[in-house]
Amino acid sequence: MAINYPTFSYNNPRIQGQTVFIKRGPHQGKLGIVVKTLDNERFLVSQAEFGSEQVIFKRSDFLVHRYRKIKVPID
């Protein structure tokens, strides 16, 4: 008999605060965190491999790193 524990799904559609992988341009291959959403197409990325540097990227220039559904059991 299987016991089903309550779970919730986390899948944050907002990009702000997410870790991103830069796939184009002079910063290609770096990881950073979206610190501010400027509009639907432009995002301010900093921290991680960027340190204190702040760079603006178009949405098409990066991938959201590890963006997937995660099921977490509630204890």
Beta strands, then each sheet from edge to edge (+ up, - down):
strand 1: 7-10
strand 2: 19-22
strand 3: 31-37
strand 4: 42-46
strand 5: 55-58
strand 6: 62-64
strand 7: 70-73
sheet 1: 1+ 7-
sheet 2: 5+ 4- 3+ 2- 6+
end
